[in-house]
Every structure is written in structure tokens, then in C-alpha cells.
Amino acid sequence: MAEQQKQQKKQEQDINQLLKVRREKLADLQANGKDPFQIMKYDATHHSQEIKDNFEELEGKVVSVAGRMMSKRVMGKASFCNVQDLQGGIQSYVARDSIGEEEYKAFKKMDIGDIVGIEGEAFKTKTGEISIHASKVTLLSKSLQILPEKFHGLTNTDLRYRQRYVDLIMNPDVKDTFIKRSKIISSIRRYLDGQGFMEVETPMLVSNAGGAAARPFETHFNALSEDFKLRISLELYLKRLIVGGMERVYEIGRVFRNEGLDTRHNPEFTLMELYQAYTDYHGMMDLTENLYRHVAQEVLGTTTITYNGIEMDLGKPFERITMLDAVKKYAGVDFNEIHTLEEARAVAKEHHVEYEERHKKGDILSLFFEEFAEEHLIQPTFVMDHPIEISPLTKKKPENPEYTERFEFFMNGWEMANAYSELNDPIDQRERFQAQEELLAQGDEEANHTDEDFLNALMIGMPPTGGIGFGIDRMVMLLTDSPAIRDVLLFPTMKPIDK
């Protein structure tokens, strides 16, 4: 242990000395009127991959790139360095006779991590590597910190999430994931815009956080001396817009839920909700299938994706199964034969499914589904017709009012989307809110409060409507084969370092 502490102390001293040298280099540049932080702009003509992709037409022509110096080999009067930009990296050959003696001395003093501009002719080395024969090297920004060691990279997971800026520099796959995330969201927008949907924005600070079963974050608005909540859903405001005559609307935005952290949950995450007048939950199923296929094909070039070694086919028609049939299939329990709460509780005890005193028959069916069915839903599957007890904003099935016209979309055993034939009966909706208020009184912190303004909107009249909410982060996880939600959030929520 003593030897290990001694080595660690020496390593810290070495790092501190290296950091001191970098500061001294900066001070020397500034003293000589060459402060890199005073440079305002640099005109790069190309990115690295563009030069490689178009080398035949660029060979022998002057190009310029800008990026971070990731390696440098000084060999007397000539050197090589590698510059990394948005698209990747490119090698540069830097010779004293090409850039001048003073400039070459300055180049040799540059450090790994410095931001540089390289101008020169595109050429191929003897080994066939596309490179730039530098005629000018410009220091654009001085790095005063040391990057992680090249071959081991940034492997500490906690540090990667806390210092995403370093993670993006050191791990090209990470940058690729977030480029794909941006493309996925752009693809979603293109698809919906092409279907006649209009993108809108609704409040994040709300007096009544409804539309989902979740505990909200609370804050105080000093100017009005009122308590507000951060939204947990986009639903109730978007439905108000349907009432107002905007027939197809969607929003992609952050929502906030005061819940735990795990591989699939972060307290703030990206949700997309859309609402379409004059359709129902069957229309939402069709839209979901088409949207997922469109995004996968456009971003990945295929409708067959692989997650954690498991292949999922978005090209085939998605399976459709009721929650009752899913529980019957995977738990061997037919809730059509269970008619009372007492019978539901008895079968729950028999199958070791834990429930709370407030839970009704429909809640227990849902618990069975979560316990026995979810993990089997690997291929794209719509689970339909949820019990009314867990669907306070959904239309009842006319032929069986204990159940609703609702589905959840599953892949990889995960819930990916939640959709309804939206409840537009204000009298029924008030009764549902009252049932939620009773749950609140019984201690259910995730139950909804009555929203009087939303009820007034329904009184004005809302057409038959289909609506759906998509978890964007989980969609990105699947399409980029990322193991945890933190891998697709640029800046995930982290515990303070000192705790």
C-alpha cells in the first residue's frame, strides 16, 4: 500500500510539472505577442473525411483543416501530426523547409490537445496514407490540461459522463452515437412534417403536472408567489391545441420526473408526443410502424437492427396482442375468468405477485403483465387494451368498458411508446380525475390532480383523437446499440462528486 501511494504521489508530481510547462509555454507565447486566445477565426476549407472522400480531385491542391492535435512525431527537420475534427482525423506532414525555421520551432513546442489549423497540399505518403503537406501551421487555442493516455483512453465510466467533452475527444464511437441521435430526431421531424403535423411548444413550468403517472419536481415562482411544477408529460396542453382546431400537432422536448436513476431512467429525458384528430389508437399503431421503419432506414440504411447481439426486424408487420392475452400466454393466467377483486388478489398471492391495498383488479392484471410478459416482448409488439384503472385519459372500449383503447409499444422487453384513443368525454374525464384524487389521498404520489382548465377545454369539444408518446432516448439506445440511457444523453444527471 505504501509503495502504491508513493507511485501515485510521483505521478501527481509529474502531471503537475507537465501542466506547469504548458502554462509556461502559453506565457511565452503571450509575451511574444502570439497569444492563441486572441485569434478570432480560422477559415478551414474542408473536414478530414471530405479530403479523403474527394482525394482524386483534391490531390495537389491547397486545403486547410482545423481541429485538435491528437499525436505528433518529431523527426529532426520533418515531423508528422494527426489532427482530429468533427469527421475524424487526418495526418499532416510538417517540414522545416516548407513552413520556415521559426514556425517549425513553434510547431515543435505545440502539445497534444492543442487546437491547430493546417494549410497545405493534399497528397499521399509512400505508405499510401492521404495527408496534408503543411505550408502553414497555426496555433488556434492552447490546451492547458492533459488528455487521457492515448492507448487506454478515457475508460472510467463515471468520469466519461461527468466530462463528456473529453469523452467525445477520446472515444470516436461516442461522437458517432450523438451524431446519430441528432439524425434520428431530424428524421422523426421530417417524417411527421411530411404527414401534415405541426411542431409546437408548450409550457415546462406548470401549476398542475398531469398526463402521466409520475412524481413531479416542484419549485417556487417568486414573482407570482406561487408554487409550480416541472412538466412530467406534454399531453394536456397538446390536447388543448386539438380542441383549438390544430388537427395534427407534435412536440419534442424535455420532461422531468422525480424518480430514481438506472440504465433506462434519468430524471430529465426527451419525450415526443403527437396528437391527430379524427383517428384512434389503430391509426397510432400504423403511424408508429411507419415512423420506426422510416427512421431506421434513413439513419441506419436498414430496417433490421441489432441490440446487445439480438436482432430485431422493423420490416415485418409488428405483432399485436391484448394485455389479457399476453398475461394468459406468458403467466398462464386468464383474467377473463377472474371477476372479482378477491379472486385477483388470490391469484396474485398464488403467483407471488406483490400488490398494494389500493390496487384493484385492473392494477393486478398490469402487475402480472410487468412480472411475466414484458421481458418476452423482444420483437416489435403492440400490447393493447389496458384496464381502465391504469388509463385515466383513455377512451373505454365500447364493448367492454373495463378496458380501454390503449396500447404500449414494446421492443427488447422495453416500453417504447404509449398511445390512446383519447378520452374526449368531459363528464367521464371528471370522474376519472376524481378517482385519481382518491388515489392521491391514499398516498399515491404519482396520481393525477384534477385539471379544471383541461376539463373546460373538453367541454368546448374535442374531436375523436389518437395520441401517442415516444421515449426518444430509448429509441436512440436501440438504434445505436447503447447499453444505458446515460450513453445517449450528452450530460446525464450525476450524483455530486463529494457524496
PLY file of the C-alpha trace (Angstrom):
ply
format ascii 1.0
element vertex 499
property float x
property float y
property float z
element edge 498
property int vertex1
property int vertex2
end_header
0.00 0.00 0.00
2.84 2.38 0.89
4.53 1.69 -2.45
1.28 2.33 -4.32
0.79 5.66 -2.53
4.38 6.58 -3.34
3.84 5.87 -7.06
0.58 7.83 -7.06
2.29 10.82 -5.43
5.10 10.71 -8.02
2.53 10.51 -10.83
0.73 13.57 -9.47
4.02 15.46 -9.25
4.85 14.53 -12.87
1.42 15.71 -14.05
1.75 18.97 -12.14
5.13 19.55 -13.77
3.67 18.92 -17.23
0.80 21.31 -16.52
3.31 23.92 -15.33
5.27 23.56 -18.59
2.09 24.15 -20.63
1.36 27.33 -18.65
4.92 28.50 -19.23
4.57 27.89 -22.98
1.40 29.99 -23.01
3.08 32.78 -21.05
5.98 32.76 -23.52
3.59 32.99 -26.50
1.72 35.86 -24.89
4.95 37.70 -24.05
5.94 37.47 -27.71
2.61 38.79 -28.99
1.39 35.37 -30.17
-1.42 34.76 -27.69
-3.53 31.99 -29.30
-6.59 33.10 -27.34
-6.57 36.37 -29.28
-7.20 34.57 -32.59
-10.78 35.26 -33.66
-11.39 32.89 -36.58
-9.87 30.38 -38.97
-11.13 29.55 -42.44
-11.00 25.78 -42.89
-11.85 24.74 -46.44
-12.54 21.07 -45.68
-13.09 18.47 -42.99
-10.82 15.43 -42.78
-13.21 12.91 -44.30
-14.11 15.25 -47.14
-10.45 15.32 -48.20
-10.24 11.52 -48.07
-13.52 11.02 -49.94
-12.61 13.51 -52.67
-8.86 12.92 -52.87
-8.77 12.32 -56.62
-9.94 15.85 -57.34
-8.09 17.45 -54.40
-4.68 15.82 -54.88
-2.02 18.53 -55.26
-4.46 21.31 -54.33
-4.19 23.53 -51.27
-6.64 22.65 -48.50
-6.96 23.69 -44.88
-8.38 21.87 -41.85
-8.84 22.84 -38.21
-9.01 20.56 -35.19
-7.28 19.06 -32.17
-3.75 17.69 -32.41
-4.02 14.10 -31.20
-0.49 12.88 -31.95
2.87 14.26 -33.01
6.15 12.63 -34.12
9.10 15.00 -34.37
11.95 13.66 -36.53
14.60 16.34 -36.88
13.77 18.62 -39.79
10.41 16.97 -40.55
7.52 15.76 -38.43
4.10 14.17 -38.61
0.99 15.07 -36.63
-2.62 13.95 -36.65
-5.45 16.46 -36.45
-8.94 15.40 -35.33
-12.04 17.31 -36.42
-15.77 16.59 -36.49
-15.47 13.92 -39.18
-12.39 12.07 -37.91
-8.65 12.54 -38.27
-6.09 13.32 -40.95
-2.32 13.19 -40.97
-0.15 16.19 -41.75
3.49 16.20 -42.85
5.22 19.24 -41.36
8.70 20.04 -42.67
11.01 22.90 -41.64
11.79 23.74 -45.25
8.08 24.07 -46.06
6.86 26.23 -43.17
10.08 28.08 -42.21
12.58 27.68 -39.39
10.86 29.89 -36.80
7.46 28.39 -37.50
8.91 24.90 -37.24
10.39 25.69 -33.83
6.95 26.91 -32.74
5.34 23.74 -34.08
7.73 21.53 -32.10
6.62 23.30 -28.90
2.94 22.57 -29.53
1.29 19.99 -27.27
-1.10 17.10 -27.76
-4.57 18.57 -27.29
-3.79 21.96 -28.82
-6.26 23.25 -31.42
-4.45 23.93 -34.71
-5.10 24.98 -38.28
-3.16 23.18 -41.03
-2.88 24.54 -44.55
-1.12 22.75 -47.39
-1.38 20.44 -50.39
-3.29 17.15 -50.25
-1.01 14.22 -51.08
-0.38 10.54 -50.40
2.62 9.31 -48.41
4.81 6.43 -49.58
2.64 4.11 -47.47
-0.47 5.37 -49.27
-1.93 7.46 -46.44
-3.85 10.55 -47.53
-2.22 13.52 -45.80
-1.63 17.25 -45.94
1.83 18.60 -46.78
1.74 21.61 -44.50
2.78 25.03 -45.75
1.43 26.76 -42.67
0.54 25.64 -39.12
-1.45 27.98 -36.89
-1.96 27.53 -33.15
-5.62 28.42 -32.62
-6.05 27.53 -28.95
-3.70 26.26 -26.26
-4.67 23.18 -24.25
-3.65 23.65 -20.62
-4.89 20.23 -19.49
-3.57 16.77 -20.34
-5.74 14.36 -22.33
-6.05 10.75 -21.12
-3.29 8.40 -22.24
-3.83 7.56 -25.90
-3.97 3.76 -25.90
-6.05 3.30 -22.75
-8.25 6.28 -23.50
-10.98 7.52 -21.19
-12.37 4.28 -19.75
-13.64 5.40 -16.33
-17.40 5.36 -16.93
-18.26 7.88 -14.23
-15.60 10.30 -15.49
-16.79 9.84 -19.08
-20.29 11.03 -18.15
-19.04 13.91 -15.99
-16.51 15.11 -18.58
-18.39 14.39 -21.78
-16.22 16.92 -23.62
-13.18 14.67 -23.03
-15.22 11.54 -23.80
-16.14 12.98 -27.20
-12.48 13.71 -27.96
-11.10 10.33 -26.90
-13.87 7.94 -27.99
-14.96 8.26 -31.65
-17.87 5.83 -31.10
-19.36 8.23 -28.55
-19.30 11.11 -31.00
-20.90 8.84 -33.61
-23.73 7.97 -31.20
-24.61 11.62 -30.67
-24.37 12.43 -34.36
-26.83 9.57 -34.94
-29.07 10.91 -32.16
-29.30 14.24 -33.95
-30.05 12.49 -37.24
-32.77 10.35 -35.60
-34.58 13.39 -34.23
-34.25 15.20 -37.57
-35.63 12.13 -39.34
-38.62 12.00 -36.98
-39.35 15.64 -37.72
-39.10 15.11 -41.46
-41.49 12.18 -41.33
-44.09 13.96 -39.21
-43.83 17.20 -41.18
-44.42 15.16 -44.33
-47.57 13.71 -42.75
-49.02 17.17 -42.14
-48.09 17.50 -38.47
-47.11 20.86 -37.00
-44.40 21.15 -34.35
-45.39 23.27 -31.34
-44.02 24.23 -27.92
-45.92 24.04 -24.63
-45.03 25.16 -21.06
-42.42 23.40 -18.95
-43.40 25.23 -15.77
-46.97 24.28 -14.90
-49.29 24.63 -11.94
-50.68 21.12 -12.50
-48.30 18.43 -13.77
-50.59 15.85 -15.38
-50.72 13.44 -18.28
-48.63 10.65 -16.74
-48.18 8.62 -13.58
-45.06 10.20 -12.10
-43.96 12.37 -9.19
-43.04 15.88 -10.35
-40.25 18.23 -9.32
-41.57 21.32 -7.55
-40.29 24.88 -7.44
-41.44 28.33 -6.32
-42.05 31.25 -8.67
-41.14 34.37 -6.67
-42.79 36.92 -8.98
-46.23 35.36 -8.52
-45.53 33.87 -5.07
-46.85 30.57 -6.43
-45.62 27.00 -6.40
-45.05 25.48 -9.83
-44.04 22.06 -11.10
-41.85 20.92 -13.96
-43.92 19.07 -16.52
-43.97 15.27 -16.45
-45.75 15.00 -19.80
-46.74 17.04 -22.87
-50.23 15.63 -23.15
-52.77 18.01 -21.67
-51.54 21.16 -23.43
-51.28 19.40 -26.79
-54.85 18.19 -26.44
-55.93 21.78 -25.78
-54.49 22.59 -29.21
-56.58 19.81 -30.78
-59.61 21.46 -29.17
-58.46 24.74 -30.73
-58.56 23.22 -34.23
-54.90 22.33 -34.78
-55.64 18.85 -36.13
-52.12 17.37 -36.12
-49.56 18.57 -33.57
-46.37 17.22 -32.03
-43.72 18.35 -29.60
-40.23 17.01 -28.89
-38.98 18.26 -25.54
-37.59 17.60 -22.11
-39.86 16.33 -19.36
-38.94 15.86 -15.70
-39.85 13.05 -13.32
-38.71 12.88 -9.71
-37.67 9.25 -9.79
-34.59 7.07 -9.50
-31.61 6.62 -11.79
-30.93 3.38 -13.64
-29.90 2.16 -17.09
-33.25 3.25 -18.60
-34.27 6.18 -16.39
-32.96 9.71 -15.95
-34.94 12.40 -14.11
-34.94 14.61 -17.20
-35.38 12.97 -20.58
-36.66 13.66 -24.07
-40.25 12.81 -24.88
-42.15 13.21 -28.12
-45.93 13.36 -28.06
-48.23 13.79 -31.03
-51.98 14.08 -31.41
-54.06 13.58 -34.52
-57.74 14.48 -34.79
-60.24 12.08 -36.37
-58.25 8.89 -35.78
-57.90 6.32 -32.97
-55.30 4.03 -31.45
-55.26 1.84 -34.54
-54.17 4.91 -36.53
-51.42 5.45 -33.96
-50.20 1.87 -34.45
-49.92 2.40 -38.19
-48.09 5.68 -37.65
-45.67 4.06 -35.18
-44.78 1.23 -37.57
-44.20 3.59 -40.45
-42.22 6.08 -38.34
-39.86 3.46 -36.90
-39.21 1.97 -40.35
-38.62 5.39 -41.87
-36.13 6.46 -39.18
-34.19 3.18 -39.19
-33.93 3.13 -42.99
-32.96 6.79 -43.26
-30.41 6.86 -40.42
-29.04 3.30 -40.45
-29.81 2.24 -44.02
-31.67 -0.88 -42.86
-34.85 -1.92 -41.06
-33.05 -4.77 -39.28
-31.31 -3.59 -36.12
-29.14 -5.39 -33.58
-29.15 -4.53 -29.90
-26.85 -6.33 -27.47
-26.45 -9.12 -30.02
-30.21 -9.55 -30.52
-31.62 -8.91 -34.00
-34.94 -7.07 -34.30
-36.83 -6.75 -37.58
-38.69 -3.49 -38.15
-39.52 -4.51 -41.71
-42.12 -7.14 -40.78
-45.64 -6.23 -39.57
-45.47 -5.55 -35.82
-47.20 -8.11 -33.60
-50.46 -7.00 -31.93
-51.66 -8.68 -28.71
-54.01 -7.65 -25.92
-52.72 -7.33 -22.37
-55.17 -10.09 -21.36
-53.78 -12.45 -23.99
-50.17 -11.56 -23.14
-50.73 -12.44 -19.46
-52.53 -15.63 -20.46
-49.66 -16.54 -22.83
-46.74 -15.83 -20.51
-48.20 -16.26 -17.00
-50.80 -18.93 -17.73
-53.49 -16.85 -16.01
-56.74 -15.93 -17.81
-58.09 -12.73 -16.29
-61.28 -13.22 -18.34
-62.07 -15.90 -15.76
-61.32 -13.58 -12.83
-64.37 -11.49 -11.97
-63.76 -10.00 -8.52
-61.00 -8.17 -6.69
-60.82 -11.04 -4.18
-60.16 -13.53 -6.99
-57.47 -11.23 -8.44
-55.75 -10.92 -5.06
-55.87 -14.68 -4.56
-54.24 -15.43 -7.91
-51.63 -12.73 -7.21
-50.68 -14.41 -3.92
-50.59 -17.77 -5.69
-48.09 -16.40 -8.26
-46.11 -14.31 -5.72
-47.10 -11.02 -7.36
-46.92 -8.24 -4.75
-49.73 -5.66 -4.76
-50.85 -2.78 -2.58
-54.13 -2.46 -0.71
-55.31 0.29 -3.07
-54.80 -1.86 -6.16
-57.90 -3.01 -8.00
-58.37 -5.92 -10.41
-57.02 -3.96 -13.40
-53.93 -2.87 -11.44
-53.20 -6.50 -10.58
-53.55 -7.51 -14.25
-50.98 -4.83 -15.08
-48.64 -6.15 -12.36
-48.92 -9.64 -13.87
-48.07 -8.22 -17.28
-44.98 -6.45 -15.92
-43.86 -9.53 -13.99
-44.38 -12.24 -16.60
-44.84 -10.77 -20.10
-42.67 -7.68 -20.67
-39.32 -9.47 -20.84
-40.56 -11.71 -23.69
-41.54 -8.81 -25.98
-38.29 -8.59 -27.93
-39.59 -8.11 -31.49
-41.73 -5.02 -32.19
-45.05 -5.63 -30.41
-48.17 -3.58 -29.66
-49.77 -4.57 -26.34
-53.37 -3.37 -26.48
-56.47 -2.80 -24.38
-55.24 -1.84 -20.93
-57.53 -1.90 -17.87
-59.33 1.34 -17.08
-57.72 1.61 -13.63
-54.32 2.43 -15.15
-55.60 4.53 -18.07
-57.23 7.72 -16.72
-57.08 9.65 -20.01
-58.19 6.91 -22.41
-61.49 6.01 -24.09
-63.23 2.89 -22.82
-63.77 0.01 -25.22
-67.48 0.27 -26.07
-67.97 -3.50 -25.97
-66.02 -3.93 -22.69
-65.85 -0.78 -20.53
-63.46 -2.37 -18.00
-60.76 -1.94 -20.65
-59.56 0.97 -22.79
-58.40 1.69 -26.34
-54.77 2.00 -25.34
-51.56 0.32 -26.42
-47.96 0.27 -25.36
-45.28 -0.42 -27.95
-42.53 -2.82 -26.85
-39.12 -3.78 -28.23
-36.30 -5.57 -26.46
-38.63 -6.03 -23.47
-38.85 -2.23 -23.06
-41.84 0.06 -23.31
-41.01 2.35 -26.25
-44.29 4.24 -26.67
-47.71 4.67 -25.08
-50.83 5.55 -27.09
-54.58 6.05 -26.71
-57.81 6.69 -28.39
-58.03 9.89 -26.39
-60.84 10.37 -23.89
-62.89 13.34 -25.10
-65.97 12.95 -22.86
-65.64 15.70 -20.21
-68.09 14.01 -17.83
-66.22 10.71 -17.95
-62.91 12.58 -17.66
-64.06 14.36 -14.49
-64.97 11.00 -12.95
-61.53 9.64 -13.85
-59.86 12.67 -12.26
-61.93 12.13 -9.11
-60.70 8.53 -8.95
-57.14 9.86 -9.28
-57.74 12.34 -6.44
-58.83 9.43 -4.24
-55.57 7.65 -5.05
-53.67 10.80 -4.11
-55.48 10.87 -0.78
-54.42 7.25 -0.25
-50.77 8.20 -0.71
-50.17 7.57 -4.42
-47.73 10.39 -5.26
-47.91 9.56 -8.98
-51.68 10.04 -9.36
-53.05 13.00 -11.34
-54.68 16.13 -9.90
-57.91 17.37 -11.44
-57.14 19.90 -14.18
-60.15 22.22 -14.36
-58.92 24.17 -17.38
-58.37 20.94 -19.31
-61.90 19.83 -18.37
-63.19 23.18 -19.64
-61.38 22.58 -22.93
-63.11 19.20 -23.25
-66.42 20.91 -22.51
-65.76 23.18 -25.51
-65.43 19.96 -27.50
-62.53 17.79 -28.70
-62.92 15.64 -31.82
-62.13 11.91 -31.77
-58.35 11.88 -31.45
-55.44 9.47 -31.41
-52.37 10.34 -29.37
-49.01 8.80 -28.59
-45.90 9.45 -26.54
-42.47 8.18 -27.64
-39.42 7.86 -25.41
-36.77 9.37 -27.69
-33.83 8.30 -25.52
-34.82 4.63 -25.54
-35.33 4.80 -29.29
-31.81 6.20 -29.67
-30.45 3.49 -27.35
-31.89 0.75 -29.57
-30.83 2.32 -32.86
-27.25 2.96 -31.65
-26.81 -0.25 -29.60
-26.12 1.77 -26.45
-26.34 -0.12 -23.12
-27.59 2.70 -20.88
-29.62 5.89 -21.16
-26.59 7.84 -19.95
-24.81 6.76 -23.14
-27.32 8.70 -25.26
-27.65 11.79 -23.03
-24.85 14.28 -23.57
-24.99 15.42 -19.95
-26.82 12.87 -17.78
-27.79 13.57 -14.19
-24.97 12.56 -11.84
-24.53 12.37 -8.09
-22.33 15.18 -6.70
-18.68 14.10 -6.57
-18.40 14.83 -2.83
-21.24 12.40 -1.93
0 1
1 2
2 3
3 4
4 5
5 6
6 7
7 8
8 9
9 10
10 11
11 12
12 13
13 14
14 15
15 16
16 17
17 18
18 19
19 20
20 21
21 22
22 23
23 24
24 25
25 26
26 27
27 28
28 29
29 30
30 31
31 32
32 33
33 34
34 35
35 36
36 37
37 38
38 39
39 40
40 41
41 42
42 43
43 44
44 45
45 46
46 47
47 48
48 49
49 50
50 51
51 52
52 53
53 54
54 55
55 56
56 57
57 58
58 59
59 60
60 61
61 62
62 63
63 64
64 65
65 66
66 67
67 68
68 69
69 70
70 71
71 72
72 73
73 74
74 75
75 76
76 77
77 78
78 79
79 80
80 81
81 82
82 83
83 84
84 85
85 86
86 87
87 88
88 89
89 90
90 91
91 92
92 93
93 94
94 95
95 96
96 97
97 98
98 99
99 100
100 101
101 102
102 103
103 104
104 105
105 106
106 107
107 108
108 109
109 110
110 111
111 112
112 113
113 114
114 115
115 116
116 117
117 118
118 119
119 120
120 121
121 122
122 123
123 124
124 125
125 126
126 127
127 128
128 129
129 130
130 131
131 132
132 133
133 134
134 135
135 136
136 137
137 138
138 139
139 140
140 141
141 142
142 143
143 144
144 145
145 146
146 147
147 148
148 149
149 150
150 151
151 152
152 153
153 154
154 155
155 156
156 157
157 158
158 159
159 160
160 161
161 162
162 163
163 164
164 165
165 166
166 167
167 168
168 169
169 170
170 171
171 172
172 173
173 174
174 175
175 176
176 177
177 178
178 179
179 180
180 181
181 182
182 183
183 184
184 185
185 186
186 187
187 188
188 189
189 190
190 191
191 192
192 193
193 194
194 195
195 196
196 197
197 198
198 199
199 200
200 201
201 202
202 203
203 204
204 205
205 206
206 207
207 208
208 209
209 210
210 211
211 212
212 213
213 214
214 215
215 216
216 217
217 218
218 219
219 220
220 221
221 222
222 223
223 224
224 225
225 226
226 227
227 228
228 229
229 230
230 231
231 232
232 233
233 234
234 235
235 236
236 237
237 238
238 239
239 240
240 241
241 242
242 243
243 244
244 245
245 246
246 247
247 248
248 249
249 250
250 251
251 252
252 253
253 254
254 255
255 256
256 257
257 258
258 259
259 260
260 261
261 262
262 263
263 264
264 265
265 266
266 267
267 268
268 269
269 270
270 271
271 272
272 273
273 274
274 275
275 276
276 277
277 278
278 279
279 280
280 281
281 282
282 283
283 284
284 285
285 286
286 287
287 288
288 289
289 290
290 291
291 292
292 293
293 294
294 295
295 296
296 297
297 298
298 299
299 300
300 301
301 302
302 303
303 304
304 305
305 306
306 307
307 308
308 309
309 310
310 311
311 312
312 313
313 314
314 315
315 316
316 317
317 318
318 319
319 320
320 321
321 322
322 323
323 324
324 325
325 326
326 327
327 328
328 329
329 330
330 331
331 332
332 333
333 334
334 335
335 336
336 337
337 338
338 339
339 340
340 341
341 342
342 343
343 344
344 345
345 346
346 347
347 348
348 349
349 350
350 351
351 352
352 353
353 354
354 355
355 356
356 357
357 358
358 359
359 360
360 361
361 362
362 363
363 364
364 365
365 366
366 367
367 368
368 369
369 370
370 371
371 372
372 373
373 374
374 375
375 376
376 377
377 378
378 379
379 380
380 381
381 382
382 383
383 384
384 385
385 386
386 387
387 388
388 389
389 390
390 391
391 392
392 393
393 394
394 395
395 396
396 397
397 398
398 399
399 400
400 401
401 402
402 403
403 404
404 405
405 406
406 407
407 408
408 409
409 410
410 411
411 412
412 413
413 414
414 415
415 416
416 417
417 418
418 419
419 420
420 421
421 422
422 423
423 424
424 425
425 426
426 427
427 428
428 429
429 430
430 431
431 432
432 433
433 434
434 435
435 436
436 437
437 438
438 439
439 440
440 441
441 442
442 443
443 444
444 445
445 446
446 447
447 448
448 449
449 450
450 451
451 452
452 453
453 454
454 455
455 456
456 457
457 458
458 459
459 460
460 461
461 462
462 463
463 464
464 465
465 466
466 467
467 468
468 469
469 470
470 471
471 472
472 473
473 474
474 475
475 476
476 477
477 478
478 479
479 480
480 481
481 482
482 483
483 484
484 485
485 486
486 487
487 488
488 489
489 490
490 491
491 492
492 493
493 494
494 495
495 496
496 497
497 498
